Amino acid sequence: MYKMIIHVTQEFDNVRSCEEFYHEITGELRQHPDIHINGQIVTKLVGYSPENPEGHEVNP
């Protein structure tokens, strides 16, 4: 047996546009009933400082 894995990333300015595109892409993939979709929307956190002990979001 063989499996295909596709990793897709794209940066967005806000959560709404990210969610819209995510639903567009997963909607297209759902046209193939034999495909298992495992996806998520994430926020990239980096760095550490006393003001931001959990890290801070990257701002370009």
PyMOL Python script that loads the backbone (N, CA, C, O; Angstrom):
from pymol import cmd

cmd.read_pdbstr("""\
ATOM      1  N   MET A   1       0.841  -1.172   0.000  1.00  0.00           N
ATOM      2  CA  MET A   1       0.000   0.000   0.000  1.00  0.00           C
ATOM      3  C   MET A   1       0.897   1.250   0.000  1.00  0.00           C
ATOM      4  O   MET A   1       1.964   1.269   0.614  1.00  0.00           O
ATOM      5  N   TYR A   2       0.442   2.265  -0.689  1.00  0.00           N
ATOM      6  CA  TYR A   2       1.144   3.544  -0.744  1.00  0.00           C
ATOM      7  C   TYR A   2       0.188   4.645  -0.306  1.00  0.00           C
ATOM      8  O   TYR A   2      -1.021   4.554  -0.523  1.00  0.00           O
ATOM      9  N   LYS A   3       0.732   5.673   0.306  1.00  0.00           N
ATOM     10  CA  LYS A   3      -0.066   6.833   0.700  1.00  0.00           C
ATOM     11  C   LYS A   3       0.553   8.086   0.126  1.00  0.00           C
ATOM     12  O   LYS A   3       1.773   8.191  -0.001  1.00  0.00           O
ATOM     13  N   MET A   4      -0.281   9.017  -0.214  1.00  0.00           N
ATOM     14  CA  MET A   4       0.164  10.318  -0.701  1.00  0.00           C
ATOM     15  C   MET A   4      -0.136  11.332   0.398  1.00  0.00           C
ATOM     16  O   MET A   4      -1.233  11.336   0.957  1.00  0.00           O
ATOM     17  N   ILE A   5       0.827  12.184   0.706  1.00  0.00           N
ATOM     18  CA  ILE A   5       0.640  13.243   1.694  1.00  0.00           C
ATOM     19  C   ILE A   5       0.974  14.566   1.014  1.00  0.00           C
ATOM     20  O   ILE A   5       2.017  14.701   0.373  1.00  0.00           O
ATOM     21  N   ILE A   6       0.082  15.534   1.160  1.00  0.00           N
ATOM     22  CA  ILE A   6       0.298  16.869   0.597  1.00  0.00           C
ATOM     23  C   ILE A   6       0.253  17.875   1.740  1.00  0.00           C
ATOM     24  O   ILE A   6      -0.705  17.900   2.513  1.00  0.00           O
ATOM     25  N   HIS A   7       1.265  18.684   1.843  1.00  0.00           N
ATOM     26  CA  HIS A   7       1.337  19.726   2.879  1.00  0.00           C
ATOM     27  C   HIS A   7       1.210  21.077   2.179  1.00  0.00           C
ATOM     28  O   HIS A   7       2.023  21.416   1.319  1.00  0.00           O
ATOM     29  N   VAL A   8       0.185  21.845   2.554  1.00  0.00           N
ATOM     30  CA  VAL A   8      -0.075  23.127   1.903  1.00  0.00           C
ATOM     31  C   VAL A   8      -0.001  24.237   2.944  1.00  0.00           C
ATOM     32  O   VAL A   8      -0.633  24.146   3.997  1.00  0.00           O
ATOM     33  N   THR A   9       0.770  25.284   2.654  1.00  0.00           N
ATOM     34  CA  THR A   9       0.811  26.439   3.550  1.00  0.00           C
ATOM     35  C   THR A   9       0.639  27.716   2.744  1.00  0.00           C
ATOM     36  O   THR A   9       1.056  27.806   1.589  1.00  0.00           O
ATOM     37  N   GLN A  10       0.024  28.689   3.372  1.00  0.00           N
ATOM     38  CA  GLN A  10      -0.120  30.014   2.781  1.00  0.00           C
ATOM     39  C   GLN A  10      -0.342  30.990   3.921  1.00  0.00           C
ATOM     40  O   GLN A  10      -1.034  30.660   4.884  1.00  0.00           O
ATOM     41  N   GLU A  11       0.223  32.174   3.837  1.00  0.00           N
ATOM     42  CA  GLU A  11       0.047  33.186   4.865  1.00  0.00           C
ATOM     43  C   GLU A  11      -1.130  34.092   4.524  1.00  0.00           C
ATOM     44  O   GLU A  11      -1.371  34.407   3.359  1.00  0.00           O
ATOM     45  N   PHE A  12      -1.860  34.508   5.559  1.00  0.00           N
ATOM     46  CA  PHE A  12      -3.017  35.387   5.407  1.00  0.00           C
ATOM     47  C   PHE A  12      -2.908  36.539   6.395  1.00  0.00           C
ATOM     48  O   PHE A  12      -2.239  36.426   7.422  1.00  0.00           O
ATOM     49  N   ASP A  13      -3.565  37.640   6.079  1.00  0.00           N
ATOM     50  CA  ASP A  13      -3.551  38.810   6.957  1.00  0.00           C
ATOM     51  C   ASP A  13      -4.535  38.695   8.108  1.00  0.00           C
ATOM     52  O   ASP A  13      -4.367  39.353   9.135  1.00  0.00           O
ATOM     53  N   ASN A  14      -5.576  37.855   7.947  1.00  0.00           N
ATOM     54  CA  ASN A  14      -6.563  37.723   9.012  1.00  0.00           C
ATOM     55  C   ASN A  14      -7.163  36.320   8.992  1.00  0.00           C
ATOM     56  O   ASN A  14      -7.037  35.580   8.016  1.00  0.00           O
ATOM     57  N   VAL A  15      -7.818  35.980  10.096  1.00  0.00           N
ATOM     58  CA  VAL A  15      -8.379  34.647  10.258  1.00  0.00           C
ATOM     59  C   VAL A  15      -9.516  34.404   9.269  1.00  0.00           C
ATOM     60  O   VAL A  15      -9.636  33.303   8.731  1.00  0.00           O
ATOM     61  N   ARG A  16     -10.341  35.399   9.025  1.00  0.00           N
ATOM     62  CA  ARG A  16     -11.497  35.211   8.145  1.00  0.00           C
ATOM     63  C   ARG A  16     -11.082  34.767   6.736  1.00  0.00           C
ATOM     64  O   ARG A  16     -11.627  33.801   6.202  1.00  0.00           O
ATOM     65  N   SER A  17     -10.126  35.469   6.144  1.00  0.00           N
ATOM     66  CA  SER A  17      -9.698  35.096   4.795  1.00  0.00           C
ATOM     67  C   SER A  17      -9.022  33.727   4.797  1.00  0.00           C
ATOM     68  O   SER A  17      -9.124  32.980   3.824  1.00  0.00           O
ATOM     69  N   CYS A  18      -8.340  33.400   5.881  1.00  0.00           N
ATOM     70  CA  CYS A  18      -7.709  32.082   6.004  1.00  0.00           C
ATOM     71  C   CYS A  18      -8.779  30.996   6.056  1.00  0.00           C
ATOM     72  O   CYS A  18      -8.671  29.983   5.365  1.00  0.00           O
ATOM     73  N   GLU A  19      -9.806  31.201   6.870  1.00  0.00           N
ATOM     74  CA  GLU A  19     -10.882  30.219   6.978  1.00  0.00           C
ATOM     75  C   GLU A  19     -11.623  30.049   5.658  1.00  0.00           C
ATOM     76  O   GLU A  19     -11.968  28.929   5.282  1.00  0.00           O
ATOM     77  N   GLU A  20     -11.870  31.146   4.953  1.00  0.00           N
ATOM     78  CA  GLU A  20     -12.568  31.073   3.669  1.00  0.00           C
ATOM     79  C   GLU A  20     -11.780  30.225   2.666  1.00  0.00           C
ATOM     80  O   GLU A  20     -12.346  29.379   1.973  1.00  0.00           O
ATOM     81  N   PHE A  21     -10.474  30.463   2.601  1.00  0.00           N
ATOM     82  CA  PHE A  21      -9.653  29.696   1.665  1.00  0.00           C
ATOM     83  C   PHE A  21      -9.548  28.235   2.097  1.00  0.00           C
ATOM     84  O   PHE A  21      -9.564  27.331   1.261  1.00  0.00           O
ATOM     85  N   TYR A  22      -9.441  28.012   3.394  1.00  0.00           N
ATOM     86  CA  TYR A  22      -9.389  26.646   3.925  1.00  0.00           C
ATOM     87  C   TYR A  22     -10.634  25.873   3.503  1.00  0.00           C
ATOM     88  O   TYR A  22     -10.533  24.736   3.040  1.00  0.00           O
ATOM     89  N   HIS A  23     -11.811  26.486   3.660  1.00  0.00           N
ATOM     90  CA  HIS A  23     -13.063  25.819   3.293  1.00  0.00           C
ATOM     91  C   HIS A  23     -13.167  25.624   1.784  1.00  0.00           C
ATOM     92  O   HIS A  23     -13.744  24.640   1.324  1.00  0.00           O
ATOM     93  N   GLU A  24     -12.617  26.546   1.022  1.00  0.00           N
ATOM     94  CA  GLU A  24     -12.609  26.389  -0.439  1.00  0.00           C
ATOM     95  C   GLU A  24     -11.772  25.173  -0.845  1.00  0.00           C
ATOM     96  O   GLU A  24     -12.207  24.350  -1.649  1.00  0.00           O
ATOM     97  N   ILE A  25     -10.581  25.072  -0.285  1.00  0.00           N
ATOM     98  CA  ILE A  25      -9.675  23.966  -0.620  1.00  0.00           C
ATOM     99  C   ILE A  25     -10.244  22.629  -0.143  1.00  0.00           C
ATOM    100  O   ILE A  25     -10.266  21.660  -0.901  1.00  0.00           O
ATOM    101  N   THR A  26     -10.704  22.571   1.110  1.00  0.00           N
ATOM    102  CA  THR A  26     -11.242  21.303   1.606  1.00  0.00           C
ATOM    103  C   THR A  26     -12.525  20.926   0.866  1.00  0.00           C
ATOM    104  O   THR A  26     -12.807  19.741   0.690  1.00  0.00           O
ATOM    105  N   GLY A  27     -13.299  21.908   0.435  1.00  0.00           N
ATOM    106  CA  GLY A  27     -14.493  21.628  -0.355  1.00  0.00           C
ATOM    107  C   GLY A  27     -14.141  20.963  -1.678  1.00  0.00           C
ATOM    108  O   GLY A  27     -14.819  20.034  -2.117  1.00  0.00           O
ATOM    109  N   GLU A  28     -13.083  21.442  -2.305  1.00  0.00           N
ATOM    110  CA  GLU A  28     -12.628  20.835  -3.556  1.00  0.00           C
ATOM    111  C   GLU A  28     -12.170  19.388  -3.314  1.00  0.00           C
ATOM    112  O   GLU A  28     -12.472  18.496  -4.106  1.00  0.00           O
ATOM    113  N   LEU A  29     -11.450  19.169  -2.228  1.00  0.00           N
ATOM    114  CA  LEU A  29     -10.940  17.827  -1.934  1.00  0.00           C
ATOM    115  C   LEU A  29     -12.068  16.856  -1.594  1.00  0.00           C
ATOM    116  O   LEU A  29     -11.970  15.664  -1.886  1.00  0.00           O
ATOM    117  N   ARG A  30     -13.134  17.358  -0.980  1.00  0.00           N
ATOM    118  CA  ARG A  30     -14.250  16.491  -0.591  1.00  0.00           C
ATOM    119  C   ARG A  30     -14.997  15.930  -1.803  1.00  0.00           C
ATOM    120  O   ARG A  30     -15.834  15.041  -1.649  1.00  0.00           O
ATOM    121  N   GLN A  31     -14.711  16.426  -2.982  1.00  0.00           N
ATOM    122  CA  GLN A  31     -15.307  15.869  -4.192  1.00  0.00           C
ATOM    123  C   GLN A  31     -14.785  14.456  -4.457  1.00  0.00           C
ATOM    124  O   GLN A  31     -15.349  13.719  -5.266  1.00  0.00           O
ATOM    125  N   HIS A  32     -13.716  14.092  -3.778  1.00  0.00           N
ATOM    126  CA  HIS A  32     -13.126  12.757  -3.889  1.00  0.00           C
ATOM    127  C   HIS A  32     -13.416  12.015  -2.584  1.00  0.00           C
ATOM    128  O   HIS A  32     -12.688  12.188  -1.607  1.00  0.00           O
ATOM    129  N   PRO A  33     -14.464  11.195  -2.552  1.00  0.00           N
ATOM    130  CA  PRO A  33     -14.901  10.575  -1.297  1.00  0.00           C
ATOM    131  C   PRO A  33     -13.889   9.616  -0.667  1.00  0.00           C
ATOM    132  O   PRO A  33     -14.017   9.285   0.512  1.00  0.00           O
ATOM    133  N   ASP A  34     -12.906   9.173  -1.411  1.00  0.00           N
ATOM    134  CA  ASP A  34     -11.925   8.243  -0.862  1.00  0.00           C
ATOM    135  C   ASP A  34     -10.727   8.956  -0.219  1.00  0.00           C
ATOM    136  O   ASP A  34      -9.780   8.299   0.214  1.00  0.00           O
ATOM    137  N   ILE A  35     -10.762  10.291  -0.155  1.00  0.00           N
ATOM    138  CA  ILE A  35      -9.662  11.059   0.428  1.00  0.00           C
ATOM    139  C   ILE A  35      -9.974  11.393   1.878  1.00  0.00           C
ATOM    140  O   ILE A  35     -11.076  11.836   2.202  1.00  0.00           O
ATOM    141  N   HIS A  36      -8.994  11.177   2.747  1.00  0.00           N
ATOM    142  CA  HIS A  36      -9.091  11.585   4.153  1.00  0.00           C
ATOM    143  C   HIS A  36      -8.423  12.957   4.277  1.00  0.00           C
ATOM    144  O   HIS A  36      -7.274  13.127   3.872  1.00  0.00           O
ATOM    145  N   ILE A  37      -9.137  13.928   4.834  1.00  0.00           N
ATOM    146  CA  ILE A  37      -8.605  15.284   4.987  1.00  0.00           C
ATOM    147  C   ILE A  37      -8.265  15.514   6.448  1.00  0.00           C
ATOM    148  O   ILE A  37      -9.119  15.367   7.323  1.00  0.00           O
ATOM    149  N   ASN A  38      -7.026  15.874   6.708  1.00  0.00           N
ATOM    150  CA  ASN A  38      -6.572  16.197   8.048  1.00  0.00           C
ATOM    151  C   ASN A  38      -5.927  17.576   7.960  1.00  0.00           C
ATOM    152  O   ASN A  38      -4.766  17.687   7.566  1.00  0.00           O
ATOM    153  N   GLY A  39      -6.654  18.617   8.318  1.00  0.00           N
ATOM    154  CA  GLY A  39      -6.134  19.969   8.179  1.00  0.00           C
ATOM    155  C   GLY A  39      -6.410  20.799   9.403  1.00  0.00           C
ATOM    156  O   GLY A  39      -7.232  20.435  10.244  1.00  0.00           O
ATOM    157  N   GLN A  40      -5.717  21.925   9.502  1.00  0.00           N
ATOM    158  CA  GLN A  40      -5.917  22.837  10.615  1.00  0.00           C
ATOM    159  C   GLN A  40      -5.448  24.235  10.240  1.00  0.00           C
ATOM    160  O   GLN A  40      -4.629  24.414   9.339  1.00  0.00           O
ATOM    161  N   ILE A  41      -5.978  25.205  10.939  1.00  0.00           N
ATOM    162  CA  ILE A  41      -5.552  26.594  10.794  1.00  0.00           C
ATOM    163  C   ILE A  41      -4.732  26.920  12.032  1.00  0.00           C
ATOM    164  O   ILE A  41      -5.179  26.679  13.153  1.00  0.00           O
ATOM    165  N   VAL A  42      -3.541  27.464  11.839  1.00  0.00           N
ATOM    166  CA  VAL A  42      -2.648  27.720  12.965  1.00  0.00           C
ATOM    167  C   VAL A  42      -2.177  29.169  12.972  1.00  0.00           C
ATOM    168  O   VAL A  42      -2.159  29.842  11.942  1.00  0.00           O
ATOM    169  N   THR A  43      -1.799  29.628  14.152  1.00  0.00           N
ATOM    170  CA  THR A  43      -1.153  30.924  14.326  1.00  0.00           C
ATOM    171  C   THR A  43       0.302  30.648  14.655  1.00  0.00           C
ATOM    172  O   THR A  43       0.599  29.859  15.552  1.00  0.00           O
ATOM    173  N   LYS A  44       1.195  31.277  13.950  1.00  0.00           N
ATOM    174  CA  LYS A  44       2.616  31.051  14.183  1.00  0.00           C
ATOM    175  C   LYS A  44       3.079  31.917  15.341  1.00  0.00           C
ATOM    176  O   LYS A  44       2.991  33.144  15.279  1.00  0.00           O
ATOM    177  N   LEU A  45       3.567  31.286  16.388  1.00  0.00           N
ATOM    178  CA  LEU A  45       4.109  31.989  17.542  1.00  0.00           C
ATOM    179  C   LEU A  45       5.613  31.771  17.580  1.00  0.00           C
ATOM    180  O   LEU A  45       6.076  30.639  17.438  1.00  0.00           O
ATOM    181  N   VAL A  46       6.361  32.809  17.765  1.00  0.00           N
ATOM    182  CA  VAL A  46       7.813  32.693  17.842  1.00  0.00           C
ATOM    183  C   VAL A  46       8.341  33.587  18.945  1.00  0.00           C
ATOM    184  O   VAL A  46       7.659  34.505  19.401  1.00  0.00           O
ATOM    185  N   GLY A  47       9.532  33.314  19.357  1.00  0.00           N
ATOM    186  CA  GLY A  47      10.226  34.181  20.288  1.00  0.00           C
ATOM    187  C   GLY A  47       9.711  34.099  21.710  1.00  0.00           C
ATOM    188  O   GLY A  47       8.676  33.493  21.985  1.00  0.00           O
ATOM    189  N   TYR A  48      10.451  34.719  22.598  1.00  0.00           N
ATOM    190  CA  TYR A  48      10.096  34.800  24.009  1.00  0.00           C
ATOM    191  C   TYR A  48      10.575  36.134  24.534  1.00  0.00           C
ATOM    192  O   TYR A  48      11.648  36.616  24.169  1.00  0.00           O
ATOM    193  N   SER A  49       9.772  36.720  25.390  1.00  0.00           N
ATOM    194  CA  SER A  49      10.184  37.916  26.118  1.00  0.00           C
ATOM    195  C   SER A  49       9.378  37.969  27.403  1.00  0.00           C
ATOM    196  O   SER A  49       8.322  37.339  27.480  1.00  0.00           O
ATOM    197  N   PRO A  50       9.828  38.686  28.401  1.00  0.00           N
ATOM    198  CA  PRO A  50       9.065  38.769  29.651  1.00  0.00           C
ATOM    199  C   PRO A  50       7.640  39.298  29.433  1.00  0.00           C
ATOM    200  O   PRO A  50       6.715  38.913  30.147  1.00  0.00           O
ATOM    201  N   GLU A  51       7.474  40.178  28.447  1.00  0.00           N
ATOM    202  CA  GLU A  51       6.147  40.721  28.151  1.00  0.00           C
ATOM    203  C   GLU A  51       5.254  39.702  27.458  1.00  0.00           C
ATOM    204  O   GLU A  51       4.030  39.786  27.551  1.00  0.00           O
ATOM    205  N   ASN A  52       5.862  38.731  26.758  1.00  0.00           N
ATOM    206  CA  ASN A  52       5.121  37.723  26.001  1.00  0.00           C
ATOM    207  C   ASN A  52       5.673  36.325  26.313  1.00  0.00           C
ATOM    208  O   ASN A  52       6.345  35.723  25.476  1.00  0.00           O
ATOM    209  N   PRO A  53       5.389  35.807  27.525  1.00  0.00           N
ATOM    210  CA  PRO A  53       5.966  34.510  27.913  1.00  0.00           C
ATOM    211  C   PRO A  53       5.501  33.344  27.036  1.00  0.00           C
ATOM    212  O   PRO A  53       6.175  32.316  26.971  1.00  0.00           O
ATOM    213  N   GLU A  54       4.364  33.492  26.365  1.00  0.00           N
ATOM    214  CA  GLU A  54       3.880  32.427  25.489  1.00  0.00           C
ATOM    215  C   GLU A  54       4.380  32.593  24.060  1.00  0.00           C
ATOM    216  O   GLU A  54       4.008  31.808  23.188  1.00  0.00           O
ATOM    217  N   GLY A  55       5.206  33.584  23.805  1.00  0.00           N
ATOM    218  CA  GLY A  55       5.674  33.889  22.466  1.00  0.00           C
ATOM    219  C   GLY A  55       4.858  35.018  21.856  1.00  0.00           C
ATOM    220  O   GLY A  55       3.873  35.461  22.445  1.00  0.00           O
ATOM    221  N   HIS A  56       5.250  35.474  20.710  1.00  0.00           N
ATOM    222  CA  HIS A  56       4.511  36.546  20.045  1.00  0.00           C
ATOM    223  C   HIS A  56       4.348  36.222  18.567  1.00  0.00           C
ATOM    224  O   HIS A  56       5.191  35.562  17.960  1.00  0.00           O
ATOM    225  N   GLU A  57       3.242  36.703  18.004  1.00  0.00           N
ATOM    226  CA  GLU A  57       2.936  36.436  16.614  1.00  0.00           C
ATOM    227  C   GLU A  57       3.858  37.242  15.715  1.00  0.00           C
ATOM    228  O   GLU A  57       4.195  38.389  16.008  1.00  0.00           O
ATOM    229  N   VAL A  58       4.257  36.617  14.616  1.00  0.00           N
ATOM    230  CA  VAL A  58       5.118  37.270  13.657  1.00  0.00           C
ATOM    231  C   VAL A  58       4.329  38.330  12.914  1.00  0.00           C
ATOM    232  O   VAL A  58       3.258  38.040  12.379  1.00  0.00           O
ATOM    233  N   ASN A  59       4.823  39.521  12.872  1.00  0.00           N
ATOM    234  CA  ASN A  59       4.208  40.599  12.090  1.00  0.00           C
ATOM    235  C   ASN A  59       5.208  41.046  11.040  1.00  0.00           C
ATOM    236  O   ASN A  59       6.266  41.581  11.372  1.00  0.00           O
ATOM    237  N   PRO A  60       4.872  40.826   9.744  1.00  0.00           N
ATOM    238  CA  PRO A  60       5.825  41.187   8.684  1.00  0.00           C
ATOM    239  C   PRO A  60       6.045  42.688   8.595  1.00  0.00           C
ATOM    240  O   PRO A  60       6.817  43.150   7.754  1.00  0.00           O
TER     241      PRO A  60
END
""", "prot")
cmd.dss("prot")
cmd.show_as("cartoon", "prot")
cmd.util.cbc("prot")
cmd.orient("prot")
